[in-house]
Amino acid sequence: MKSSAFDGAPRPPARSGVLAWFVFQWLLIPIELVVRLVWNAAMFFGDGVNGADMRDPLARFMTPARLSLALSRDASRWEGHADRLFARLAGELRSGKLAWGTSMRYPQEYVSRSSGGAESRVKALAVDFREYRGAHYPAVQAAVARHGLKAKPCVDGDPSQGLWVYLADDPGIPVTDRPAA
């Protein structure tokens, strides 16, 4: 019986699911965009406060190159993809300017980290598990470190739920203790 804990072994996606998504995305993504556009118009004219984010469906789009990677069972190919991904993310985090595709595909948030006993909040990007699922996790950790980044699982201790990735040398914003009310 397979353990539910992530053991770091590659977990490439099921080929049938990948192929099904690649075929149906050409129909589903445009339909979802139209539905979200209509919803946003209804919210705008109906004094609604929150519309639907139009970037979400586009972030799920799979290119033919991505399809080729997802169908691969070669861990070294996935590790090369992860290395290039973290190199690009490190460069964009250092420059402070995220490309449109990066800001669309990898949500930003401030996450807490402790360094030298002091807690601070740093800007991090959420990297979904689908970006490195076919690679050995120690190789993913090495790629993160090689590019001057640090990673922390989005869900405590479970990198199979995604990673928060941030610059290792980012001092962050100090978290001040708030007095009890």
ROTORFI-50992 format. One record per residue (C-alpha): y, z, x; residue number from 1; residue in three letters. Coordinates in steps of 0.5 Angstrom, whole numbers. Each point is the difference from the previous one (the first is absolute). Layout:
BEGIN
<node <Y; Z; X>; NUM; ALA> ...
***
This chain:
BEGIN
<node <0; 0; 0>; 1; MET> <node <7; -2; 3>; 2; LYS> <node <5; 6; 1>; 3; SER> <node <7; -1; -3>; 4; SER> <node <3; 3; 6>; 5; ALA> <node <3; -6; 5>; 6; PHE> <node <-4; 0; 6>; 7; ASP> <node <4; -5; 4>; 8; GLY> <node <-5; -6; -1>; 9; ALA> <node <3; -7; -2>; 10; PRO> <node <0; -1; -8>; 11; ARG> <node <1; -7; -1>; 12; PRO> <node <1; -2; -7>; 13; PRO> <node <-5; -3; -5>; 14; ALA> <node <0; -8; 1>; 15; ARG> <node <-1; -1; -7>; 16; SER> <node <6; 4; -2>; 17; GLY> <node <5; -3; 5>; 18; VAL> <node <-2; -7; -2>; 19; LEU> <node <1; 2; -7>; 20; ALA> <node <7; 3; 1>; 21; TRP> <node <2; -6; 4>; 22; PHE> <node <-2; -5; -5>; 23; VAL> <node <3; 4; -6>; 24; PHE> <node <6; 2; 3>; 25; GLN> <node <3; -7; -1>; 26; TRP> <node <0; 2; -7>; 27; LEU> <node <1; 8; 0>; 28; LEU> <node <6; 0; 4>; 29; ILE> <node <4; -5; -4>; 30; PRO> <node <-2; 4; -6>; 31; ILE> <node <2; 7; 2>; 32; GLU> <node <7; -3; 3>; 33; LEU> <node <2; -3; -7>; 34; VAL> <node <-3; 7; -3>; 35; VAL> <node <5; 4; 5>; 36; ARG> <node <6; -5; -1>; 37; LEU> <node <-1; 1; -8>; 38; VAL> <node <-1; 7; 1>; 39; TRP> <node <6; 1; 4>; 40; ASN> <node <5; -4; -4>; 41; ALA> <node <-3; 4; -6>; 42; ALA> <node <2; 6; 4>; 43; MET> <node <7; -2; 2>; 44; PHE> <node <2; -2; -7>; 45; PHE> <node <-3; 6; -3>; 46; GLY> <node <3; 5; 4>; 47; ASP> <node <-6; 1; 4>; 48; GLY> <node <1; 4; 6>; 49; VAL> <node <-6; -2; 4>; 50; ASN> <node <-3; -8; 1>; 51; GLY> <node <-6; -2; 3>; 52; ALA> <node <0; -2; 8>; 53; ASP> <node <0; -7; 0>; 54; MET> <node <-3; 0; 8>; 55; ARG> <node <-6; 4; -2>; 56; ASP> <node <-4; -7; -3>; 57; PRO> <node <2; -4; 7>; 58; LEU> <node <-2; 6; 4>; 59; ALA> <node <-7; -1; -2>; 60; ARG> <node <0; -8; 1>; 61; PHE> <node <-6; -2; 5>; 62; MET> <node <1; -6; 4>; 63; THR> <node <-5; -5; 3>; 64; PRO> <node <0; 4; 7>; 65; ALA> <node <0; 7; -3>; 66; ARG> <node <-6; -3; -4>; 67; LEU> <node <-4; -2; 6>; 68; SER> <node <1; 7; 3>; 69; LEU> <node <-2; 3; -6>; 70; ALA> <node <-6; -4; 0>; 71; LEU> <node <-2; 2; 7>; 72; SER> <node <-5; 5; 2>; 73; ARG> <node <3; 0; 8>; 74; ASP> <node <3; 7; 1>; 75; ALA> <node <3; -3; 6>; 76; SER> <node <4; -5; -4>; 77; ARG> <node <2; 5; -5>; 78; TRP> <node <2; 5; 6>; 79; GLU> <node <5; -6; 3>; 80; GLY> <node <3; -1; -7>; 81; HIS> <node <1; 8; 0>; 82; ALA> <node <3; -1; 7>; 83; ASP> <node <5; -5; -2>; 84; ARG> <node <2; 3; -6>; 85; LEU> <node <2; 7; 3>; 86; PHE> <node <3; -4; 6>; 87; ALA> <node <5; -3; -5>; 88; ARG> <node <1; 6; -4>; 89; LEU> <node <2; 4; 6>; 90; ALA> <node <5; -6; 2>; 91; GLY> <node <3; 1; -7>; 92; GLU> <node <0; 7; 0>; 93; LEU> <node <4; 0; 6>; 94; ARG> <node <5; -5; -2>; 95; SER> <node <1; 4; -6>; 96; GLY> <node <0; -7; -4>; 97; LYS> <node <-7; -1; -4>; 98; LEU> <node <-1; -8; -2>; 99; ALA> <node <0; -1; -7>; 100; TRP> <node <-8; -1; 0>; 101; GLY> <node <-1; 7; 4>; 102; THR> <node <5; 4; -5>; 103; SER> <node <-4; -4; -6>; 104; MET> <node <-7; 2; 3>; 105; ARG> <node <1; 6; 3>; 106; TYR> <node <4; 6; -4>; 107; PRO> <node <4; 4; 4>; 108; GLN> <node <1; 8; -1>; 109; GLU> <node <2; 6; 4>; 110; TYR> <node <-6; 4; 1>; 111; VAL> <node <-1; 7; 4>; 112; SER> <node <-2; 1; 7>; 113; ARG> <node <0; 6; 4>; 114; SER> <node <1; -1; 7>; 115; SER> <node <1; 6; 5>; 116; GLY> <node <0; 5; -6>; 117; GLY> <node <6; -3; -3>; 118; ALA> <node <-1; -4; -6>; 119; GLU> <node <4; -7; -2>; 120; SER> <node <-1; -6; -4>; 121; ARG> <node <0; -7; 3>; 122; VAL> <node <0; -7; -3>; 123; LYS> <node <-7; -2; -1>; 124; ALA> <node <-3; -7; -3>; 125; LEU> <node <-6; 1; -4>; 126; ALA> <node <-6; -5; 3>; 127; VAL> <node <-5; -1; -5>; 128; ASP> <node <-8; 1; 2>; 129; PHE> <node <-1; -8; -2>; 130; ARG> <node <4; -1; 6>; 131; GLU> <node <-5; 3; 5>; 132; TYR> <node <-6; 1; -4>; 133; ARG> <node <-5; -5; 4>; 134; GLY> <node <2; 4; 7>; 135; ALA> <node <-3; 6; 3>; 136; HIS> <node <5; 6; -1>; 137; TYR> <node <1; 2; 7>; 138; PRO> <node <2; -7; 2>; 139; ALA> <node <5; 0; -6>; 140; VAL> <node <3; 7; 3>; 141; GLN> <node <0; -3; 7>; 142; ALA> <node <4; -6; -2>; 143; ALA> <node <5; 5; -4>; 144; VAL> <node <1; 4; 6>; 145; ALA> <node <0; -6; 5>; 146; ARG> <node <7; -2; -4>; 147; HIS> <node <3; 6; 0>; 148; GLY> <node <-2; 2; -7>; 149; LEU> <node <-3; 6; -3>; 150; LYS> <node <-4; 0; -6>; 151; ALA> <node <-2; 5; -5>; 152; LYS> <node <-4; -1; -6>; 153; PRO> <node <3; -1; -7>; 154; CYS> <node <-5; 5; -3>; 155; VAL> <node <-2; 6; 5>; 156; ASP> <node <-5; -2; 4>; 157; GLY> <node <-2; -6; -3>; 158; ASP> <node <2; -6; 4>; 159; PRO> <node <-4; -5; -5>; 160; SER> <node <6; 2; -5>; 161; GLN> <node <5; -3; 4>; 162; GLY> <node <5; 2; 6>; 163; LEU> <node <7; 2; 1>; 164; TRP> <node <2; -3; 6>; 165; VAL> <node <7; 2; 4>; 166; TYR> <node <3; 0; 7>; 167; LEU> <node <-3; 5; 4>; 168; ALA> <node <7; 1; 4>; 169; ASP> <node <4; 1; -7>; 170; ASP> <node <3; 7; 0>; 171; PRO> <node <0; -1; -8>; 172; GLY> <node <5; 4; -4>; 173; ILE> <node <-1; 8; 1>; 174; PRO> <node <-3; 3; -6>; 175; VAL> <node <4; 7; -2>; 176; THR> <node <-3; 6; -3>; 177; ASP> <node <3; 0; -7>; 178; ARG> <node <1; 7; -3>; 179; PRO> <node <-4; 3; -5>; 180; ALA> <node <3; -1; -7>; 181; ALA> 
***
